Amino acid sequence: MTSEVKIRGISGADLSIIDTMAKEKAMSRSAYLRWLIHAHATHYYVDDDKQNMSELLQKNEKILAAATEALNSFTKVLQHG
């Protein structure tokens, strides 16, 4: 589903920059703005997911360190046993 958005009051300088950036990507102004909006919206959700994954990774590292320590202790008991 697509929607139409009209934005009023954009300065000429801003439009010039937008047009330049669109031209560098070989895109029309509309296509560039669609791409930019999508990238921004996607970035919002990806940042949240990255934070959650980072927290999960830190928890897993602690669990693995504790498991390694327990296995090392168990190995020592078996060797001296």
N, C-alpha and C positions, 0 to 999 in steps of 0.2 A: 504494500500500500504506500502510495506516495502522497505528499501534500504540497501545497504551494505556500510559500512564505514571501511576503513583500516587506522590504526594509527601507524605511525612509530616513532621510537626514544623514546619509553617508557623505563625507567630505570628498571633494575632487581628488585631494591628495591620497586619501585612503583607496579610492577606486583605481587610481593610477598604479598604486602598489599592487593591488589585487590583480589588475590586468597584466602587470609585468610578471608576477608570480605565475599566473595562469599561462602566459605565453611561454615562459621557461619550461613549463611542463607540457607544452603543446596541447593545452586544454582551453575551452571557452571559459568565459567568466563564470557562467552558471555551473558548468561541470567542475571547475576548480572549487567553487564555494560548496557544492555538494560534497566533494571529496574532503574538504577542510572540516565541514560540519560532522561528517561521518568519522573522520579521524579523531576529532575532539570527543565525540560521544563514546567511541570505542575506548579511547584512552581512559576515560572516567571509570569504566568497569574493569579494565585491565589493571589499573593501579590498585584497586581494591582487592582483586584476586592475587596480585603479586604480594601484597601485604599479608594476606591470609596464608599464602604459601610460605612466605618467609617465617612467619610464626610457627607453622607446622614443621618446617625444616629445623628450627632451633629446638623444638621439643623432641624431635626424632634424634637429633645429635646428642641430647642429654640421655635419652633412653639407650642409645647405642653405646655411649661411654660407660654407663652403669652396667650394661650387659657385658661389655668387654672386661670390666673390672671383676665382675662375678665369675666369668669364665677363666680369667687368669688365676683367681684365687682357687677355683675348683681344680685347675690343672696343677697348681702347686701342691694341693692336698693329695692328689693322685700320685704325684711324683715322689712325695715324701712318705707316703703312706700307710 
